Amino acid sequence: MKNIRIEEVGDINSVYPYLEVFYLNGGSPFCEISISEEKQLVFKLYADEAHLTLEEWEHMSYVAKEFLPKAIKNEDDFLHF
């Protein structure tokens, strides 16, 4: 993606890591993609006016869908170590 970047964030206050989405020219994320207690993806938009192309939204969705089972498995493996 040329206009956005997605970074994984680990936080001791969260059960699972989450993703932050940034515009390339921005310093603060405009979206957080996290995992709910029900193990579902949750998209939280910070920006009042986020402007995304369909390609960017699909990219975010694709990365999130790839992230979900890996993050859940990592946490489950850690808990059962």
C-alpha positions, 0 to 999 in steps of 0.5 A: 500500500502506498498511502497507508502503513500497518504496524503491530503493537503489543501492549501489556494492558491488552490480551492480544496485540493489535494493529495501528493504521497510519497514513504514510505522511501522518504521525498518529494512527487513524485506525486501530484493529483489535481483537474482541473478547469474542475473538472477532476483529474490531475496527476503531477509527480515530479520525473524524474524516478518514479517506480510504480507497477501496483498495486501501480498505481491502488491504486493511481487511486482508492484513487484519484477517491474516493477523487474527488467527496468528494473534489468537494462536500465539496467545493460546500457546503462551497460556498453555506453555 
